[in-house]
């Protein structure tokens, strides 16, 4: 019985688990390329600001990379990487490390190997938008319906604009269905998906950052409509062509001439490749590009948009309209987000697919750009820390700045930390479909350490341990050991939102509403599952005991029917929950399963949930009335258990309603 309880609870826990990144395998240690290329990628250069450190040279950067990247790849089980640094309109260095294809032992070549930069693709879409703004075809503050052949309904009486889309404040919930596939037969045209899977709006436009692939794809569609060109053609002619990006494309599948140069993507470098990934919301993430071509893109933006847009338009895009969801943290520009470090102005973007993980940083006032892309997730998701540490090491080596942390008084700091404690949810989430069940166990629980500092499990340090936060201003904390910063918005009603510097431009955390709060809901649910499990298991066990000793169940008529109905209801409730757990964990464990192929299972479980959870609760109420009926002769254990069963079935019904297991539809 205990084992069965664990299985049921484990299945429920699986509702919120995504793909495991914790596969324990030996690290791959491929040979490292020492190839370095210097040269012009544009004729116009921007001089460095006075005082920029002279140590930033090709020789020194190569020494940094040689000391960092090979070990990081080997220890993280990552197949390969490309790293590019530009300065003053030139490639300072561009390096390939490890393998583009492990089985073929094909090394990464920064000139010829194509990587998939994921959401860095968005910067190309935003560049296209700004070109059309500059030419007068688009207005950043107009209702986007002006440019569409279908309608985005207003929310809170307000339409959305391109400015809000570029700042990720359009208010859309997450959209996950048919996001990525490696099966060409399942690839979808992005414009068809836009019309089929419009996500719900969960925030009033312009109020809350919630990162959105859907909104970016919508912007690409708008560019196509106002320019009169298919989006891929537009990029070829207006973005790639003018700056010489000859080894880059958004097209899926790859054009035949580029296919031999495509790197394989991996979960683990020692594992099997995942295959070419078709990113269905293409304008949000379908780019394939070499490191050298990404250098050309960085140089163009560092040089005031040279070849792409006017300097005035580039200034507007890079920092003329910063939005700061939390004033003390980094903000969102028009497409780029801030990642300022050591007093330097830095605009950035990162990107991830299943097999590729990339980051791009532009030190605007220094004429310097850093791009890195890795073709594996790595053991325990190692690539996330590796790319963060690469940027940090680069910034601290070439743009150092003195740092002094001055904490506020301990009493105030503890009080502010206490105000931050509780359960929080990410603004970027699936909210209105059955997939919102992930929010039950995925809540961020903020606690308080013995020294009075906050404890945030969502923001552990590179060592995997909670960061050591020091409050340096009211509701502003700095990590002692890194550049990370935490800040919160507080008012008369308390702390209403918080975030950390690295994600603040496009995601914040907000209080979980009481009716979804896992602090009370999970213990209640676990106790309920145990009660239902004991009820189901005790039925045949009691029958065996009675038969063994020749005893008879002292019930008949209505009480007997109610008694038996509770056992059946308990079994059915558990069965449907296990069905949901199996389905959702399968879908979250393999992004390919986020597809219409699972729609029949979703709809069947929704129907069963309505019948079984509602009917089961009704049966438990019927049993309660039968047990407590005057003159029924039932003893206190039966009466107590009848109450427990009502509460148990009620808790399951509550979860099913608030997390949309009861409903109809397979959009998510």
Helices and strands as residue ranges (DSSP letters): H 2-13, G 14-16, E 39-40, H 58-76, E 80-87, E 90-101, E 106-107, G 118-120, H 121-134, G 144-147, H 162-166, E 180-181, G 184-186, H 190-196, H 213-227, H 231-235, I 236-240, E 248-249, H 256-259, E 278-279, G 282-284, E 288-289, H 291-302, H 311-319, E 337-338, E 346-352, E 357-363, G 364-366, E 368-374, G 379-381, H 382-398, H 410-420, E 422-426, G 434-437, H 438-441, E 444-448, E 454-456, G 457-459, E 469-473, E 476-479, E 485-491, E 494-500, E 509-511, G 514-516, H 518-549, H 557-589, G 591-593, G 596-598, H 599-627, H 636-658
